[in-house]
Amino acid sequence: MAIFSCAPMMDWTDRHCRSLHRTLSRRAVLYTEMLTTGAVLHGDRARLLAFDPAEHPVALQLGGSEPADLAAAARIGEACGYDEINLNVGCPSDRVQSGRFGACLMREPELVADCMAAMGAAVSVPVTVKCRIGVDDQDPEESLFRLVDLCAAAGVRHFVVHARKALLQGLSPKENRDVPPLNYPLVYRLKAERPELTITINGGVASLDEAQAHLAHVDGVMLGRAAYHTPAILGQADARLFGDSEVVTAIEAVERYRPYIARELAAGTHLAAMTRHMLGLFHGAPGARTWRRILTVESVKPDAGLEVVDAALAAVSGLQDQRLARRLEAGEAA
């Protein structure tokens, strides 16, 4: 069966974002932001690792390069109830490089394999790798296959491959998501030549049409920015990719998310922490600008509550009703 997932994205895929995405898709595998082993082992676990039970299936992504620390963090993640533990071998930021994890680990595939062996021995849930095809002057055909083969020998069966190199010198993390060219055929070849492995493709996938095209060659597709900036496409994913009958509209997603917002408000969470993930829900639809404006301006106020979401939804629904009425009138006139 096809795998569909939403990428781990720093500062974006927190528990509030994931809860919103779950209202739109039952099938998508959700990923946390990357958490370093230091944060998991020594930080505020109750805050960092918290997630709503409705988020399942949900994976914890770790950043690190010390096998013992990764094994300990993986055990904590499993004890918290995560369904998968994923190692980040793809983030290109300077901070990550200085900590000897992320994309720079593409240069140390033996170490990555040691890390994965330690994690796999520590937990019973799947341990997976999210990587690039290479970094800097590496030959991607050599670097990707070597990393995958060594990790597969260590017991890893599922790889998420961002189909770009990471250029660690001279490009910002943002530029590294766009500037290095995509090489989808190499990831397709990886699947063809390693059919026993589960391969998910990531990088530049902007629509469900593109996702469906990729699934002719690989086992899974991971959406990143498209899922975040235009989350309404997730509402069609279960029907398009899995044959489910249900399509969830943006308005229905807001209604489903509303009880979560109410619970979090009662627990002291600020409204803006949740509504910031909702801004793109009506992207391209009538009233999208009004929706964004109301949420952006009103949610940051100290006493902001559900009435802000209700007002924004009423405004966008009203504008959509007006647009529909005009279209019907034009049709009748014709």
Residue pairs with C-beta under 8 A, 6 or more apart in sequence:
1 242
2 215
2 219
2 220
2 221
2 241
2 242
3 29
3 198
3 200
3 219
3 220
3 221
4 25
4 27
4 28
4 29
4 211
4 220
4 221
4 222
4 223
4 237
4 241
4 242
5 28
5 29
5 30
5 31
5 59
5 160
5 200
5 220
5 221
5 222
5 223
6 13
6 18
6 21
6 28
6 29
6 30
6 31
6 222
6 223
6 224
6 227
6 228
6 234
7 13
7 31
7 202
7 222
7 223
7 224
7 227
8 31
8 32
8 33
8 34
8 59
8 61
8 86
8 88
8 130
9 33
9 224
9 225
9 228
10 33
10 34
10 91
11 33
12 33
12 228
12 277
13 30
13 31
13 32
13 33
13 228
14 32
14 33
14 273
14 277
15 50
15 51
15 52
15 55
16 260
16 264
16 269
16 273
16 274
16 277
17 228
17 277
18 30
18 32
18 51
18 52
18 55
18 58
19 52
19 54
19 55
19 257
19 260
20 231
20 253
20 257
20 260
20 274
20 277
20 278
21 28
21 30
21 227
21 231
21 234
22 28
22 30
22 52
22 54
22 55
23 248
23 252
23 253
23 256
23 257
23 260
24 231
24 232
24 234
24 235
24 237
24 248
24 253
25 234
25 235
25 237
25 238
25 248
26 238
26 244
27 237
27 238
27 241
27 242
27 244
28 227
28 234
28 237
29 57
29 58
29 59
29 83
29 84
30 55
30 57
30 58
30 59
31 58
31 59
31 60
31 61
31 86
32 51
32 58
32 59
32 60
32 61
32 82
33 61
34 61
34 62
34 63
34 88
34 91
35 48
35 49
35 60
35 61
35 62
35 63
35 73
36 62
36 63
36 64
36 99
36 101
37 62
37 63
37 64
37 66
37 69
37 70
37 72
37 73
38 64
38 69
39 48
40 48
40 49
40 62
40 73
40 76
40 77
41 69
41 72
41 73
41 76
45 76
45 80
49 60
49 76
49 77
49 80
49 82
51 58
51 80
51 81
51 82
52 260
53 81
54 260
56 81
56 83
57 83
57 84
58 82
58 83
58 84
59 82
59 83
59 84
59 85
59 86
59 128
60 77
60 80
60 82
60 84
60 85
60 86
61 86
61 87
61 88
61 130
62 70
62 73
62 74
62 77
62 85
62 86
62 87
62 88
63 87
63 88
63 91
63 96
63 99
63 101
63 102
64 70
64 73
64 87
64 99
64 101
64 115
65 99
65 100
65 101
65 105
65 108
65 111
65 115
66 115
67 114
67 115
67 117
67 118
67 119
68 118
70 87
70 115
70 118
70 119
71 118
71 119
71 121
71 122
72 122
74 85
74 119
74 122
74 123
74 127
75 122
75 123
77 85
77 123
78 85
78 122
78 123
78 124
78 125
82 125
83 125
83 126
84 125
84 126
84 127
84 128
85 119
85 123
85 125
85 126
85 127
85 128
86 127
86 128
86 129
86 130
86 160
87 112
87 115
87 116
87 119
87 127
87 128
87 129
87 130
88 96
88 101
88 102
88 130
89 101
89 102
89 103
89 105
89 106
89 112
89 129
89 130
89 131
89 132
89 147
90 102
90 103
90 130
90 131
90 132
90 162
90 166
91 101
91 102
91 103
91 173
92 102
92 103
92 132
92 135
92 166
92 167
92 168
92 171
92 173
92 176
93 102
93 173
96 102
96 103
96 104
97 103
97 104
97 168
103 131
103 132
103 135
103 166
103 168
103 176
104 135
104 168
105 111
105 112
106 131
106 132
106 134
106 135
106 138
106 143
106 147
106 166
107 135
107 138
109 143
109 146
109 147
109 150
109 151
110 150
112 129
112 147
112 150
112 151
113 150
113 151
113 153
113 154
114 154
116 127
116 129
116 151
116 154
116 155
116 156
117 154
117 155
119 127
120 127
120 154
120 155
120 156
126 157
126 158
127 155
127 156
128 156
128 157
128 158
128 159
128 160
129 147
129 148
129 151
129 156
129 158
129 159
129 160
130 159
130 160
130 161
130 162
130 202
131 144
131 147
131 148
131 159
131 160
131 161
131 162
132 161
132 162
132 164
132 165
132 166
133 140
133 143
133 144
133 161
133 162
133 163
133 164
133 165
133 183
133 186
133 187
134 140
134 142
134 143
134 144
134 165
134 166
135 143
135 165
135 166
135 167
135 168
136 165
136 166
136 167
136 168
136 169
138 165
140 165
140 183
140 186
141 186
144 161
144 186
144 190
145 190
145 193
148 159
148 190
148 194
148 197
149 194
151 159
152 194
152 197
157 196
157 197
157 198
158 197
158 198
158 199
158 200
159 190
159 197
159 198
159 199
159 200
160 200
160 201
160 202
160 220
160 222
161 187
161 190
161 199
161 200
161 201
161 202
161 203
162 202
162 203
163 182
163 183
163 184
163 186
163 187
163 201
163 202
163 203
163 204
164 176
164 177
164 180
164 181
164 182
164 183
164 203
164 204
165 180
166 176
166 180
167 176
167 179
167 180
171 179
171 180
177 203
177 224
177 225
182 203
182 204
184 201
184 214
184 217
187 199
187 201
187 217
187 218
188 217
188 218
190 197
190 199
191 197
191 199
191 217
191 218
191 219
192 217
198 219
198 220
199 218
199 219
199 220
200 218
200 219
200 220
200 221
200 222
201 214
201 217
201 218
201 220
201 221
201 222
202 221
202 222
202 224
203 224
205 211
205 214
205 221
205 222
205 223
205 224
205 226
206 226
207 226
207 233
208 233
208 236
208 237
208 240
208 241
211 221
211 223
211 237
211 240
211 241
212 240
212 241
214 221
215 221
215 241
223 233
223 234
226 233
227 233
227 234
228 277
228 280
229 280
229 283
230 280
230 283
230 284
231 253
231 277
231 278
231 280
231 281
232 249
232 250
232 253
232 280
232 281
232 282
232 283
232 285
234 248
235 247
235 248
235 249
235 250
235 252
235 253
236 247
236 248
238 244
238 246
238 247
238 248
239 245
239 246
239 247
248 256
250 281
250 282
250 285
251 313
251 316
251 317
253 281
254 278
254 281
254 309
254 313
257 274
257 278
258 306
258 309
260 274
261 271
261 274
261 306
261 309
262 306
264 273
264 274
265 271
265 305
265 306
270 304
271 299
271 304
271 305
271 308
271 309
272 299
272 300
272 304
275 295
275 299
275 308
275 309
276 299
278 295
278 309
279 291
279 292
279 295
279 296
281 291
282 288
282 291
282 316
285 316
285 320
286 316
286 319
286 320
286 322
286 323
287 315
287 316
287 317
287 318
287 319
287 320
288 316
290 312
290 315
290 316
290 319
291 312
291 313
291 315
291 316
294 308
294 311
294 312
294 315
295 308
295 309
295 312
298 304
298 308
298 311
298 312
299 308
